[in-house]
Amino acid sequence: MSLTLHPHPVSRPSQGMLVPAPCSSTAWPLRAAHLRPPGGKRRLRGGSASPRGSRAPPVFARAVVNKVLARRKRKRRISMAAAAAAAGPVFWRRLLGLLPGRPGLAALLGRLSDRLGRNRDRRRRRPPWLLLAPLLSPAVPHVTSPPCCLCPEGVHRFQWIRNLVPEFGVSSSHVRVLSSPAEFFELMKVDCLESTLEKSLQAKFPSDLRVSILLDFTRGSRGRKNSRTMLLPLLQRFPEQVRVSLFHTPNLRGLLRLLIPERFNETIGLQHIKVYLFDNSVILSGANLSDSYFTNRQDRYVFLQDCPEIADFFTELVDAVGDVSLQLRGDDTVQVVEGMVHPYKGDRAAYCKAANKRVMDVINSARTRQQMLHAQTFHSNSLLTQEDAAAAGDRRPAPDTWIYPLIQMKPFEIQIDEIVTETLLTEAERGAKVYLTTGYFNLTQAYMDLVLGTRAEYQILLASPEVNGFFGAKGVAGAIPAAYVHIERQFYSEVCSLGQQERVQLQEYWRRGWTFHAKGLWLYLAGSSLPCLTLIGSPNFGYRSVHRDLEAQIAIVTESRALQQQLHQEQEQLYLRSGVVSSATFEQPSRQVKLWVKMVTPLIKNFF
């Protein structure tokens, strides 16, 4: 969901945005301190938004990215061959088609069966060299390319990411890592949206305050009382100031859309991005805005304060997704933006092509702007102008931290986050430590192969069954924690069969009365006791995050010891509440998985 405030007329008005998955019982508050007085202007300040020591990206890094892309193309070709060989599942699908009065169920189960057949073929083709990968993978060479003589000295090894996305250089003093739901709540807690909008109408001067909210259509419409119905009064009261967009996945259409009931239809694909913007400040998180996320549901959160270029980017990203979404109207009906293809009634290929262009235009234009800012700061003859700006107090200090927005929208053929994550895992050398956490442990096959086949040490934090968000749920959903236990046990068995127990370690988070929803990654380079990079945002590293949902997170690279210590402390606090997984873990009564769950899990694991 996105919430955009526009209290003054500028090229990109001051704003506050919220982009979580929708909730059903919480008002969306604004931080009053971030709202500027009407008529206030924001200057586009000079200064570098690029990392120190700008130089050509390391040759090895570019080669790694190209290798990842080449491997992905080969996998697509292999998948086509696997589909041709899946005769058995197709036969079962035909048999299911004979079920009287259940054509939707038959089609769905047949599709799942075909997917299972392809997955089995892919597992059988796992290359034997995977066992030797930790010994044979080449060492990361030292970067020897000459530095840029105009840029501040020093270069970090992850600058290759800016070949894919815009790079935002900031001071670490603008980055604050939050550690608890209470901190998240305190940062978000102020007057509700309605009262803020009322005040804007009563202001003496004309107000340009605008609120833009982006939700998922299926999740936001679930039940009689939902996020959609909660927002209708705002839309009816302030029709010129409030925009509510409902993203509908193009994969849920036709007979499938008619037959799959509420909640289950969310498994086909969601708008899963969680970003909250208030004027020039941004919060990236995996947390939604329902009550538990403010009290006893552990997540991760980072606050980027007074970062106008980053706020501009996420504003434009949310607007772009909003433009390809359905627009909620005051009478509770929806309509498409004029000239846009309908997401589930129109041609799927045409819709996805238009959505790809709209989102990639945002990414590419922001990348171009940041490159121009860098060139103007370090590669122009405007030194006198820079000195004048510094004398006037308008020049920002050289950045020691770099922010890279990583977007994953596979339905639109946008897979930047996937490429960057795979490259980071591929490049991690011997002696490096990777701390990876996910509330729902269901890694893609590609991520599992990289974890098992590279030389870095891994500590993977996941939810114990008791802190899984589905624990104690009614109906079929109540078996989901057991399905995750089954997936966890299969992965642990593979770790043991490869003799990787010392290098790859699983840990389960447990806290009485809490649930666990944190996801992300911390990277510690060889010989370092502090992380230099973290990934934080909405992705869970699972099949849905990679292939079905719309996701966004940021990579934070920092040379600041103070910020590195914040990230290290965040990681330690989460892992301190965990226990190491061993063979004895799965002998506990709470880890016993029923036979039917084991049989069904391979069919449904790509849907949760």
N, C-alpha and C positions, 0 to 999 in steps of 0.2 A: 504494500500500500504506500502511496506517496502523498505527502501533504506539502503544498508549495504556498508560501506566503509572499505576497508582492506589496509591501507597504510603500514603495516609492518607485518612480519611473526611471529605470535605467535599462541598459541593453539586456541585462539579465536581472530582473527585479529581485530584491531581497526576499528570501524565502525560507520556509521550513517544510521539509518533506518527510513523509513517513512511508516506507515501503516494506512492511512485513507481510507475512501471510495473515489474512484477516482474523479478527477475533470477534467474540460475540458478546462480551460483557464489560468492556472497558472503553471509556471515552478517550479520545486522542488529544493529549494536552500539548501545549506549546510553552516554550521557555521564553518568558517575557523579556529577559535580558537580551535576547537575540533579535528582538524586533526594533527596527530603527524608527525614529519619529517620522511622520509623513513629511515628504519633501527632502529628506536627507539623501545625499548622493554618495555613491561609492566610487572612489577613484580606481582606475586600472593602473596599479602601481608597477613600476619597472622592477628589474631584478631577475635573477635566474631562477627558473623552475627546473633546472637540470642538475644532475649530480656533478660533484666535483670531479675534475680530471676527465672531462668528456673526450672520448677518443673513439676510434672505430671499435665496434663490439669485438670481443675476443674471437679469433678464428675458430677456436675449439668450441665455444658456445654456439656459434652459428652452425658448425658442423653437427653438434648434438641436436639442435632444433631440426635441421634437415633430416637427420637420421630418424627422429621421432615421426616426422611427417611421412617419410618413405615407408616406415614400418606400418603406419596407419593405413596407407594405400594398399600395401600387401594384404593386411587383415581384411580389408573390404573385398578384395578379390577372392580370398579364401572363404569368406562368408558366403559368397555367391555359389562357390563349388559345394559348400556344405549344404546349402538349401536344396541343390539339385539332388543330393543323396538322401534327403530325408523322406524316403518313401514310406517307412513304417508309420511315423506320425500322421502323414497325409491319409493313410488308410484308416487310422483311428478317427481322424476328423470326419471322414465320410460316414463311418459307423455312427458317430455322435449326431450327424445330420439327420439320422433316422428317428431321433428322439421326438415323440409327438408333442407339439406345442412349445418346444424349447429351442427354437432356431438360434436365438441370441446366445444361449448358454453353449450350444454346440459350437458356434463360430468362435466364441471366446476361448473355450477349452482347446479347440483345434489349433488356434493360433499359439496358445501357450505350449501345446505339445510340439509344434514345429520349432518353437524357440528352444525347447529342451533338447530336441534332437541336434540342433546346430551347436548348442553349448557342449553336448557330449562329444561331438566330433572335434570341436576346438580343444577340449581337454585332452583327447587322445593324441592330438597333433602337438602337444607341448614339446618343444625341442629338447633333446637330451643334453645339449650344451648348457641348459639352465643350471644343471648341477655344478658345472665348472665356472659359471659366470663370476662368482666372487673372486676366483683366482686369476682369471684370464682377462677381465676388463682392464683397459689401459688406465694408467694414472692420468690425472688432470694436469696438463702442462701449464707451466707458468706463463702468464700473459706478458709478451715482450714487445707488443706494438708501441710506438712512440706516443707519449701523452700529448694532448692538445696544449700548446704553449700559452694559450690565452685563458684557459680554464684554470680554476684552482687546482692545486696538485692533488693527486690521489684519485683512484678510480675503484669502484667496487665491482666485483666479478659478475654481478647479475644485470649489468646494463644491457645485455642482449634482449631483455624483456621489452625495452622501448622500441624494438623493431616491430612489435606486435600491437602495442597499446601506448597511450600517452604516458609520459613520465612527469610526475609532479615532485619537484624538490622543495622541501619545507624544513623549517627548524624543528628539532625534536621537542622544543618547548611547546609546540602546538599539538603534540600527540599525547593523549592521556589514556592509559589502559585501565579499564574498570574491572573489578574482580567479583562483584556479587550482584544479585537481583536488587538488593537495597540501594546500591550505588546507581544502578540503572534507573530505578524508580525516582530517586532524588533528582537525577539529572533531567528526567522527563517531566517531573511533577510541577505543574503550574495550572493556570486557569484553563478550562476546557475550550475547545474550538469555538463553540457557540458564543461564549461570552467575549472571546477575542474578536470575533466577527461583528458582534453587536457594538463593541467599542469603536471599531473602525467606521461603522455607519454613523456613530454619534460624534465623530471627530470634527473639529472646526474646519479642517482642510480636507479636500477630496482625498480619499484613500484608494490606493491601488492594491490593497491586500488581496491576494489570491490564494486559494487552498486547492491543491491537486492531490487526489487520493487514488492510488492504484491498488486494486485487489484482484484476487483470482475469482473468476466467475463461479466456478463450482463450489469452492470452499466458502466464498463469501455469500452464497445463496442457500447454503445448507440449513434446513430447518425453518420453522415459522418465524423465529426471532434470530436474526443473524446480522452480520455487519452491514449488509445491504439495507435492511429495514431500519437499522440504527442511524444510517446516514441520510435517509430520505428527508427527515425534518430539516437538516442543514441545507440540503439541495433545494427544498421547497422555499425555505426562508431566505436563502442567499443565492438565487439561481445565477446571478452574474459573477459571483465570486468563487463558487465551489464547483469543482470538476471531479466526478467520480468515474473512473475507468475500470472496467471489469475484463481482465484478460481471459480469453477462452482458447484453450489449446486447439490447434487445427486437427489434431489426431482424434478428437472425440467428435464424431459426426455420424450421420446416417443412422442405420439400425443400431449400431453400438451405442449411440447417444440415447436412443429411446429405451433401450433395454436395461442398461446398467443403472442401478439405483443410486440415490444420494450417498455420499461419502465414498462408496466404491468407485464412482466415476472420477474421483480425484486421483486415482492411481494412474490414469492415462496421461496426465501431465498437469502441472501447476505453474502459476506465477509464484516463485518461491523466494524472490529477492527481498531482503530486509535491510532497508537503508532509511535513515531518518534525517532530514535536513531542516535546519532552522537558520534562515538568513545565510551567512557564510560558514556555518559550522555543520559538521556531518557526523552522524553516528553510524558505524557499520557493525552489524551483529548477526547472529543467527536467531535472535529472540523475536518473538511476536509481541503483541501488546495485550494479551489476555492476562488475567490476574496472576496466574501461577508464575509467569515470567518476572513478576515484580516481587515475588515472595520466596518460593521454594523450588524453582526450576533453574538449575545451574546452566548458564550459557557463557558466551564470550562477548565482549563489547569493547570497541575502541572509539574514542571521541577525538575528532580532528577539529580543533577550534580555530576559527578565523583563517580558513583555507579557501579563499574565494574561487580559485581555479578548479579545485576538486568539487566544490559545491556546484559550479557551473556544469561540470561534466555530468554529475549524477542528476542534476536538474534536466539536462537535455536527454539523458538516457531514459529517465522516467517518462518524460514527455513523448519520446519516440515509442516506447512500449504502449503508452496510453493511446497514441494515435492509431495503433493497430489493434486496439481493444474495443470492446463494446462500451458505449457511453450510457450511463444510467441517467434517466430522466425523472422529473418530479412525480410522474404518475406510475413509477416503478416499472416502466418499460425500458427497453434498451434499443440503441440504434448504432450503426457504424458511422465512422467519420466520413464525410462526403468524399467520394472518389476512392475509398478504400474497399478492397475485396472483403466480403464477409468471411469470418474465420472458420465457420463450419457449414455454411450454406453455399459459399462460393467455391471456385476452383482452388484446391489445396495448394498446388504448385505455384499458382499465381499469387496466392496470399503469402506463402512463405518467401517467395522471391521479393515481394514488396516489403515485407517485414525485415528481411535481411538487409535490403538497401537502406531502409530507414535507420536501423540500428548501426550499421557499419558507417553510415555517413557521420553519425555522432562520434564514433570512435576515431575515424580518420581525420575529421576536422579538428578534434581536440588534440590529436597527435601533431598535426601541422601547427596549431597555435603554440604548443609547448616548444616545438623545435624553433619556431620564430622567436619566441621569448629568449631562448637560450642563445640564439645567434645574435640578437640585439644586445644581449648582456655581455657576451664574451668574444664575439667575432665581428664587432662593428667598430667604427672610428668615433663612437660617441662617448669616449672616456670622460671628456669634459662634462657632458650632460650627466653621466653617472655620478661624477664628483659633486656636481651641483645638487643632484637629487639626494646624495648622501648628506651633504651639508644641510639640506632642508629636512632631514630625518625621514625621507621617504624611501630609502633603500634598505631592503631586507638583508639580513646576514646570509652568508653563503650557506646553502643547505647541508645538513649532515644526515638527512633522512629522505628517502625517496618512496613515493607511493605509486603503485601500478594497479589500476583497476582491471580485474580479470573477469571477463564475461563469458558465460556458457549458455548458449541457446541452440542446442542441437536441432530442434525442429526447424530452425532457420539456417542451419548449416553454419552456425557460429560456435566455435569450439576452442576459444582462446585459453580459457582456464584449464581445459584438459591438456592442451599442448604444453603450457607452462608447467603444470604439475608433473606431467610425465618427464619433462626435461629436467626439472629439479631433482626428481628421484633418480633419473639416469646419471646425472652429473655428480651426485653425492659420492665422495671418495672414501677410501678406507680411513677410519678414525673419526669421520664425521658422525654426528648423532642427529637423528630425526625423531622428534616427538610428534606423533600424529594422534589426533583424537576425533572421535565421531560418536554421536549419540546412538547411531544405528549402524552397527558394523556389518557392512555388506559391500566390500570393495569390489570394483570391477576386476575382471580377469587381468587386464593390462596393469593395473596398479598392484595386484597381488604378485604378478610375475616380476615386476620391478623390485618390490620389497624383497622377494625371495632370491632374486638374481643379481642384486648389486652388493656393494661391499660396506656400505654405511651400517651403523647400528640403529635399530629401530625399537622404540618403545611405544606401543599402540595402546591408547586408553579408550575403553569402551564402557558401555553401561552394563552393570550387572542386571539380571532379570528384574530385581526388586525396584530398580530406579529407572527402568524403561518406561517411557510415556504411556505404553499400552498395557502395563501391568495391572491386572484386575479388571480390565475392560470386559464388557459383556459380549456374548456371541463369539463369532470367529475372530474378532480383533483380540480377544483375550489370549489367543494362542500365538500371537505375533512374537512376544518375548521368547517363547520356546523355539520358534523358528530361528531367531537370532542366535540362540544358544547352539542350535544345530549347525549354523553357518560358522560360528566361532570355533566349534569343536573340529569341524572339517579343516579349517585353516590351521588350527593348532597341530592337528595330526600331520598336515603336510610340512609344517615347520620342523616337526620332530623327525619325519622320514628323511628330510634333507640334512639333518644334523645341525640345524640353525638355531637351536634353543638359546645359545649364548648371545647371538647377534640380533635375533628378532624376539622380542618379549611382549606378551600381552598382559595388560593390567585392567582390572575391572573396578570402576568407580562405584562406591557405595556410601550412602548417607541416609540415616534414618529420617523418613518423612519427606525426602526430596526426590526429584526426578532429574535426569541428566540429559542435556541437549547440546552440550558444547561440541564444536567441531573446528578443525583447523590444524595447523602445522607450525612447529618451531624447528629451525635448522641451526645446529651448532657446528661450525667448521672444526676440522681436526685441530686439536690442541687448544680449543677455546672453551672456556667455562660459561660463556654467555652466548645467547642466540644473536645472530646478525640478521635473520630474516624470519618473518612469520606470515602465514596466510590466515586471514580471518574474514568470515562472511557467512553465506548461507549454504554452500555445498557440503555434502556429507561423504564425498568420495565414493558414492555408490552408483549403481546403474541408473537410478532415477535422476540423480544430480547430473550425470553425464549425458544421458540420452533423452530424458523426458521433460524435465522442468526448466524453467528460466532461472538462472542462478547468477549471482555476482558476489565476488569477494575482492579483497585487495591484498597485494603483496606489499609488506612494509620492509624495506631494507634500511638499516640504520648503522651508522658509525658511532652514534652517541652511546657512551657507556651508561649514562643515566637511563635512557630508554631501553637499552638492552637489559638492564637490571629489572626494569618494570616487567618486561616480557618474561624474563627468567622467573621472577617471583610469581607471575600469573601461572606459568607452567607448573612450578613447584606446588602451589596451593591446590591445583587440581589433582596432581599425581599423589600428593600426600594422603588423599582420601581413597586410595585404591589399594588393591591386593594383587599380587602376581599370580597369573594363571598357571596352573600345573596340571598334570594328569589327574591328581586328586580332586581338582576343582569339579571335574565332570562326573565324579562319583557321588557328589552330594545329591540328596533327594530333590532339591530344587532345580537340579540340572538334568533330570531325567526327562527325555523328550518322547512323547507318544509316537507310535509307529505312523499314524495317519499324518502327523505333522511332518515327519521325515519324508514321507512320500509326496506331500503337497508342496513342500518348500521349494524344490527345484522348479516347479511350475510357476510359482508366484513370486520368487525372489527378485525378479526384475521390476516388480510393481510396488515395492515398499523400501 
